[in-house]
Amino acid sequence: MSYRAQRPSAPLDAFIERLWHCADAPAHARERILPAGTVELVIDLVQDEIRIYDPASPSRVRTYSGAAVSGTYARTFLIDSRQHASMMGVHFRPGGALPFLGIPLDEIANAHVDLEHLWGREASELRERSMEAGSLTERFEILEAALVQRLRRRRSRHPATSLALRAFEDPLDVSRVRDLARLSGLSQRRFIQLFKAEVGLTPKLYSRLRRFHRAKDRIATLDGPPGWARFALDCGYCDQSHMIRDFGAFSGMSPAQYLRRRSDTTMSDHVPEAR
């Protein structure tokens, strides 16, 4: 599979980590997508259909149009990797999708939605123009222009959400929700409601998910199994069992299973699905 990613230009780079494109479907039929606490906009440039499968019941499929949004997930889901024949997308920063979608993000948590439901006719027009583009550079330019246009109608993120996101990205910061609420000048209940609307998950769940994501990224750099007990402590878990429980909840795998199954031939947060 070929893959190319680039950071968008300002002002989009404050909200979006990367624009990406992949081509040439891999040999395996399905991939498991691991949650990262972020939102993804995906455009299939071949088929006007995106298929999402339930890991607990792989025969169960939900279909969406060729331009769709993946909300903030706290669990894994399966995709049809044959759709990687030509696909592009937007990987938003945590909390970065809010200005572009125009709805509270908790409304689409753990779910996909057709982009047309959020953008109207602009969604299909974006896909059509991207398909007609003569080069990948032109496709990225079309995508950036559409995102800038949406950003002009943006709703600003509350400073309390930004404060919490920074705290949760620091592995040494053990800030509690009530402490962050106090620092922001909000009641704990209002703080949680605000964070859910702007990020998609509760602060506590999001913090757990980002810890899992950091641990997962560290595992991806290993050549072989580490001392798992020490590894768990270094990643901020109470003990090895604590880490295993979180891995199971968020990915359906243990850390050791992830180490065995991860592949350098897949996109970040994608794992080839075992037959």
C-alpha positions in Angstrom: 0.0 0.0 0.0 1.2 3.5 -0.8 0.6 6.2 1.7 1.2 9.9 1.7 0.4 12.5 4.4 1.1 16.2 4.8 0.4 18.8 7.4 -2.1 21.4 6.2 -1.1 25.1 6.0 -2.2 27.7 8.6 -4.8 28.2 9.9 -5.9 24.6 9.4 -2.8 23.2 11.1 -4.1 24.3 14.5 -7.1 21.9 14.1 -5.8 19.2 11.8 -2.8 17.0 12.3 -2.6 15.7 8.7 -4.3 15.2 5.4 -3.6 11.8 3.9 -4.1 9.6 0.9 -3.6 5.8 0.5 -3.7 3.6 -2.6 -3.2 0.0 -3.6 -5.4 -2.2 -1.4 -3.4 -4.6 0.9 -3.6 -8.4 0.7 -5.7 -8.8 3.8 -9.4 -8.2 3.5 -10.1 -6.3 6.7 -8.4 -4.1 9.2 -9.1 -3.3 12.8 -9.1 0.4 13.6 -8.0 1.3 17.1 -9.5 4.4 18.8 -7.3 7.5 19.2 -9.8 10.0 20.7 -9.9 11.9 17.4 -12.3 12.4 14.5 -11.6 11.4 10.9 -13.1 12.6 7.6 -12.8 9.9 4.9 -13.4 10.1 1.2 -13.4 7.0 -1.0 -12.3 8.0 -4.5 -13.4 4.8 -6.2 -16.7 3.6 -4.6 -19.5 5.8 -3.4 -19.8 3.5 -0.3 -17.8 3.0 2.9 -18.4 -0.3 4.9 -17.9 -0.6 8.6 -18.1 -3.9 10.5 -18.7 -4.9 14.1 -15.7 -6.8 15.6 -18.1 -8.8 17.8 -20.2 -9.8 14.8 -18.0 -9.5 11.6 -20.9 -10.3 9.3 -22.8 -7.3 10.5 -22.1 -4.3 8.2 -23.2 -0.7 8.1 -22.8 1.3 4.9 -22.2 5.0 4.4 -21.7 7.2 1.3 -18.3 7.7 -0.2 -17.7 10.7 2.0 -18.2 10.1 5.7 -17.1 11.2 9.2 -15.8 8.8 11.8 -16.8 10.3 15.2 -14.7 10.0 18.4 -14.5 6.3 19.1 -13.7 4.6 22.4 -13.8 1.1 20.9 -12.5 -0.7 17.9 -14.3 -1.3 14.5 -13.4 -3.1 11.3 -13.1 -1.7 7.8 -13.0 -3.3 4.4 -9.3 -2.8 3.4 -10.1 -3.3 -0.2 -11.4 0.2 -0.2 -7.8 1.4 0.1 -7.6 1.3 -3.7 -7.8 5.1 -3.5 -8.9 6.9 -0.4 -8.1 10.2 1.2 -9.0 11.9 4.5 -8.5 14.3 7.3 -7.1 13.3 10.7 -8.2 16.0 13.1 -6.3 16.9 16.3 -8.2 16.0 19.5 -11.0 18.4 19.8 -10.1 19.9 16.4 -13.1 18.7 14.4 -15.7 20.9 16.2 -15.4 24.0 14.0 -15.8 22.0 10.8 -18.8 19.8 11.6 -21.2 22.2 13.3 -22.7 19.8 15.8 -21.8 18.7 19.4 -19.3 15.9 18.9 -20.9 13.6 21.5 -23.8 13.3 19.0 -21.6 11.1 16.8 -19.4 9.5 19.4 -18.7 5.8 18.6 -20.5 6.2 15.2 -20.0 7.2 11.6 -22.2 9.6 9.7 -22.5 10.6 6.1 -20.7 13.9 5.5 -23.7 15.0 3.5 -25.8 15.0 6.7 -23.4 17.7 8.0 -22.3 19.6 4.9 -25.2 19.1 2.6 -24.5 19.2 -1.1 -20.9 20.5 -0.4 -20.0 16.9 0.6 -20.8 15.3 -2.7 -19.3 18.2 -4.6 -16.0 17.8 -2.7 -15.8 14.1 -3.5 -16.6 14.8 -7.2 -13.9 17.5 -7.5 -11.4 15.3 -5.7 -12.1 12.4 -8.1 -11.7 14.6 -11.1 -8.4 16.2 -9.9 -5.3 15.4 -12.0 -2.9 14.9 -9.2 -2.6 14.2 -5.5 -1.3 17.7 -4.9 -4.4 19.1 -6.5 -6.6 16.8 -4.4 -5.0 18.1 -1.2 -5.5 21.7 -2.4 -9.2 21.1 -3.1 -9.6 19.5 0.3 -7.8 22.3 2.1 -9.9 24.9 0.3 -13.1 23.2 1.4 -11.9 23.0 5.0 -10.9 26.7 5.1 -14.4 27.6 3.8 -16.0 25.6 6.7 -13.6 27.1 9.2 -14.9 30.6 8.4 -18.2 29.6 10.0 -16.4 28.1 13.0 -17.5 27.9 16.6 -14.5 28.6 18.9 -13.4 25.9 21.4 -13.9 26.8 25.0 -10.6 27.6 26.9 -11.6 24.9 29.5 -11.5 22.2 26.8 -8.1 23.4 25.6 -6.8 23.3 29.2 -7.9 19.8 29.7 -6.6 18.5 26.3 -3.1 19.9 27.2 -3.2 18.2 30.6 -4.3 14.9 29.2 -1.5 14.8 26.7 1.2 15.1 29.4 1.9 11.6 30.7 3.2 13.0 33.9 0.2 15.1 34.6 -2.4 13.3 36.8 -4.9 16.2 36.9 -8.3 15.1 38.0 -11.5 16.2 36.4 -12.6 18.2 39.5 -9.3 20.0 39.6 -9.5 21.0 35.9 -13.0 22.2 36.4 -12.0 24.3 39.3 -9.1 25.8 37.3 -11.4 26.6 34.5 -13.9 28.3 36.8 -16.7 25.9 35.8 -18.8 23.5 37.9 -17.7 19.9 37.4 -20.9 19.0 35.7 -20.7 21.9 33.3 -17.1 21.1 32.6 -17.9 17.5 31.7 -20.8 18.6 29.5 -18.7 21.1 27.6 -15.8 18.6 27.1 -18.1 15.9 25.8 -19.7 18.4 23.3 -16.3 19.6 22.0 -14.3 16.4 22.1 -16.9 13.6 22.0 -16.1 11.7 25.1 -16.2 12.5 28.9 -12.9 13.8 30.2 -12.2 10.7 32.3 -12.8 8.3 29.3 -10.8 10.5 27.0 -7.8 10.6 29.5 -7.9 6.8 29.7 -8.0 6.5 25.9 -5.0 8.8 25.4 -3.0 6.8 27.9 -3.8 3.6 26.0 -2.9 5.4 22.7 0.5 6.5 24.0 1.2 2.9 25.3 0.1 1.5 22.0 2.5 3.8 20.1 5.4 2.7 22.4 4.7 -0.9 21.7 4.8 -0.2 18.0 8.4 0.7 18.3 9.5 -2.5 20.2 11.5 -5.2 18.5 10.2 -7.8 20.9 8.2 -8.3 24.2 9.4 -6.0 27.0 9.1 -6.6 30.7 5.3 -5.9 30.7 5.1 -5.1 34.4 7.7 -2.4 34.2 6.3 -1.2 30.8 2.9 -0.8 32.3 4.2 1.4 35.2 6.3 3.5 32.7 3.1 4.1 30.7 1.2 5.4 33.7 -0.8 2.3 34.7 -1.1 1.0 38.2 0.1 -2.4 37.2 0.2 -4.9 34.3 -3.4 -6.1 34.9 -4.6 -2.5 34.7 -2.9 -2.0 31.3 -4.3 -5.3 30.0 -7.9 -4.4 31.0 -7.6 -1.0 29.2 -6.2 -2.6 26.1 -9.0 -5.1 26.0 -11.6 -2.4 26.4 -10.2 -0.1 23.7 -8.8 -2.6 21.2 -10.1 -6.1 21.8 -6.5 -7.3 22.2 -3.9 -7.6 24.9 -0.7 -5.6 24.6 1.2 -8.8 23.6 -1.4 -9.6 20.9 -1.1 -6.1 19.5 2.7 -6.4 19.4 2.4 -9.7 17.4 -0.3 -8.4 15.0 0.8 -4.8 14.3 2.2 -4.3 10.8 4.4 -1.6 9.2 2.4 -2.0 6.0 -0.8 -0.5 7.5 -1.7 3.0 8.4 -1.3 4.3 11.9 -3.9 2.8 14.3 -4.7 0.1 11.8 -4.1 -3.6 12.5 -4.6 -6.4 9.9 -7.5 -8.5 11.1 -6.9 -12.2 11.9 -8.9 -14.6 9.7 
